[in-house]
Amino acid sequence: MATVDFVERHWPKMAVALILTFASGLVDITGYLSIFHLFTAHLTGTTVHLGYSLIDRSWTNVLAASSIVGAFVGGSILGRVLIEIGARRRFRRIASVTLVIEAIILFAAIRSPAGDVAATYRGLALLAGAMGVQTATLTGIGPLTVHTTFVTGMLNKFGQLVSHILFRGYDLRKSRAVKSALEQDQHRDIQMASFLAIVWCCYVAGAAFGTWSFDLWRIKSLFIAILLLVLSVIADHFWPLSIQEEHEQSER
């Protein structure tokens, strides 16, 4: 029996993943441009900045980077707890809950008063917490691990898939045996690699759009991200995460 086409089976979750990736690119650049020039989703760079600031004894930057890391981890834990509860209680639309929470956090960041040091750290924590919740919301599409708030892992997986595609292509040309299974795997990997390339493009597009919109609306650019979260909640209503996939996500 032929395997089900990857895109045909998972296109609703793929579409939501692309929407969320665009939103996270927008949030990440908005936080960077508005507060301390620190990324609230890209924790690798923030962690390096933390190490540098510790040696440089720049305690303001240490506190800022620590706020981002702590809030992101806290948001991720909250999202994972909710995903696990949804899986155990067989609540198929648990993603709607986490996405609504993320939207509320972003709204709080928009409404947070500016002008003092405490407000600055609060803004960083809110944006990072929202990204942590989103990271926990969608981590897998079928056999493919996906993260919608950072792209380093996605590019690494893209490289792995391209390597598999190249070697399998060689095997298909040389093999005289039945090729149907290899051809199916090749088709699936090409689709997954293409999808990951689009994920990266969506993050770039979100950052570019966020840069443009920040010049016009400043922190209120985050309302665009909130709108995208609302669209994702609507999509989850019609194409909810399956219980099995929610359970698998909680183990990743």
C-alpha positions in Angstrom: 0.0 0.0 0.0 1.3 3.4 -0.9 2.2 5.7 2.0 0.0 8.8 2.5 1.5 11.9 1.0 3.2 14.1 3.7 1.7 17.4 2.5 -1.7 15.9 1.9 -1.8 14.4 5.4 -0.3 17.3 7.3 -1.1 20.5 5.3 -3.3 22.1 8.0 -0.5 21.9 10.6 2.1 23.0 8.1 0.0 26.1 7.3 -0.3 26.9 11.0 3.4 26.4 11.5 4.2 28.9 8.7 1.8 31.4 10.2 3.3 31.0 13.7 6.9 31.3 12.3 6.1 34.5 10.5 4.6 35.8 13.8 7.6 34.9 15.8 9.9 36.6 13.3 7.8 39.7 13.7 7.8 39.5 17.6 11.6 38.8 17.7 12.5 41.8 15.6 10.0 44.1 17.4 11.6 43.1 20.8 15.0 43.7 19.4 14.2 47.1 18.0 12.3 48.3 21.0 14.1 46.9 24.0 17.9 46.6 24.6 18.6 45.2 21.1 18.1 41.7 22.4 16.3 38.9 20.7 13.5 37.3 22.8 13.2 34.1 20.8 16.8 33.5 19.7 18.2 32.2 23.0 21.5 31.1 21.7 22.5 34.6 21.0 20.9 35.8 24.2 22.9 33.2 26.2 26.1 34.3 24.5 25.3 37.9 25.4 24.7 36.8 29.0 28.1 35.2 29.2 29.8 38.3 27.7 27.9 40.6 30.0 29.0 38.6 33.1 32.6 39.0 32.2 32.1 42.6 31.2 30.3 43.2 34.5 27.4 44.8 32.7 24.8 44.0 35.3 22.0 45.7 33.4 22.6 43.5 30.4 23.0 40.4 32.7 19.6 41.1 34.2 18.0 41.7 30.7 19.4 38.5 29.2 18.5 36.5 32.4 14.9 37.8 32.2 14.6 36.6 28.6 16.0 33.1 29.3 13.9 32.7 32.5 10.7 33.9 30.9 11.2 31.8 27.8 11.8 28.6 29.9 8.8 29.5 32.1 6.6 29.9 29.1 7.8 26.7 27.5 7.1 24.8 30.8 3.6 26.3 31.0 2.9 25.3 27.4 4.2 21.8 27.9 2.1 21.3 31.0 -1.0 22.4 29.1 -0.2 20.2 26.2 0.2 17.2 28.6 -3.1 18.0 30.3 -4.8 18.2 27.0 -3.4 14.9 25.9 -4.4 13.1 29.1 -7.9 14.5 29.0 -8.3 13.9 25.3 -8.9 17.6 24.6 -8.1 17.9 20.9 -8.0 21.7 20.7 -5.4 22.3 23.4 -3.4 24.4 21.0 -6.1 27.0 21.0 -5.6 27.4 24.7 -1.9 28.0 24.5 -2.2 30.3 21.5 -4.8 32.4 23.3 -2.5 32.6 26.3 0.3 33.8 24.0 -1.9 36.4 22.5 -2.9 37.7 25.9 0.8 37.9 26.9 1.6 39.9 23.7 -1.3 42.2 24.4 0.1 42.7 27.9 3.4 43.6 26.4 1.7 46.2 24.1 -0.2 47.7 27.0 2.8 47.6 29.4 3.8 51.2 30.4 7.2 52.3 29.2 9.7 54.7 30.7 11.3 53.0 33.6 13.8 50.1 34.1 11.2 47.8 35.6 8.9 48.3 32.6 11.9 47.4 30.3 12.5 44.1 32.0 8.8 43.4 32.2 8.5 43.9 28.4 11.4 41.6 27.7 9.9 38.9 30.0 6.5 39.1 28.4 7.8 38.8 24.9 10.1 35.9 25.8 7.4 34.2 27.7 5.1 34.4 24.8 7.7 32.9 22.5 8.2 30.1 25.1 4.5 29.2 25.1 4.5 29.2 21.3 7.5 26.9 21.1 5.7 24.4 23.2 2.5 24.6 21.2 3.7 23.0 18.0 6.8 20.9 17.9 6.0 18.1 15.5 4.4 17.5 12.1 4.2 13.8 11.6 7.8 12.5 11.7 9.3 16.0 11.4 10.3 18.0 14.5 9.4 21.7 14.0 10.2 24.8 16.1 8.3 27.9 15.1 10.3 30.4 17.2 13.9 29.7 16.0 15.4 28.4 12.8 18.8 27.0 13.7 17.4 23.5 14.3 15.3 23.8 11.2 18.4 24.6 9.0 20.3 21.7 10.6 17.4 19.3 9.8 17.2 20.8 6.3 20.9 19.9 5.8 20.3 16.4 7.0 17.4 15.9 4.7 19.3 17.2 1.7 22.1 14.8 2.5 19.6 11.9 2.6 18.0 13.0 -0.7 21.4 13.1 -2.4 22.5 9.7 -1.2 19.1 8.1 -1.8 19.1 9.5 -5.3 22.5 7.8 -5.9 21.0 4.5 -4.5 18.0 4.8 -6.8 20.1 5.2 -9.9 22.3 2.2 -8.9 19.8 -0.1 -7.4 18.2 -2.9 -9.5 15.9 -4.0 -6.8 12.3 -2.8 -6.3 12.5 1.0 -5.9 9.0 1.8 -4.7 9.9 2.2 -1.0 13.0 4.2 -1.7 11.0 6.5 -4.1 8.3 7.0 -1.5 11.0 8.0 1.1 12.7 10.2 -1.4 9.4 12.0 -2.2 8.6 12.5 1.5 12.1 13.9 2.3 11.9 16.3 -0.6 8.6 17.6 0.7 9.9 17.9 4.2 13.1 19.7 3.1 11.0 22.1 0.9 8.8 22.8 3.9 11.7 23.6 6.2 13.1 26.0 3.5 9.7 27.8 3.5 9.8 27.9 7.3 13.1 29.8 7.1 11.7 32.1 4.5 8.7 32.8 6.7 10.9 33.8 9.6 12.9 36.1 7.4 9.6 37.6 6.0 8.3 38.1 9.5 11.4 39.9 10.6 11.4 42.1 7.5 7.7 42.9 7.9 8.3 43.6 11.6 11.1 46.0 10.8 8.9 47.9 8.3 5.9 47.9 10.6 7.9 49.0 13.7 8.8 52.2 11.9 5.1 52.9 11.5 3.5 51.6 14.7 6.3 50.8 17.1 5.4 48.2 19.7 1.8 48.2 18.4 3.2 46.1 15.5 2.6 43.2 17.8 -1.1 43.5 17.0 -0.3 41.9 13.7 1.2 38.9 15.5 -1.9 38.7 17.7 -4.1 38.7 14.6 -2.0 35.8 13.2 -2.5 33.9 16.5 -6.3 34.4 16.1 -6.1 32.9 12.6 -4.2 29.9 14.0 -6.8 29.4 16.7 -9.5 29.4 14.0 -7.5 26.8 12.1 -7.1 24.7 15.2 -10.9 24.7 15.6 -11.3 23.0 12.2 -8.1 20.9 12.1 -7.2 20.2 15.8 -4.0 18.5 16.8 -4.5 14.8 17.2 -4.2 13.3 20.7 -1.4 11.1 19.6 0.7 13.9 18.2 0.1 16.0 21.3 1.4 13.1 23.4 4.5 12.8 21.1 5.1 16.5 21.5 5.2 16.2 25.3 8.0 13.7 25.0 10.2 15.8 22.7 
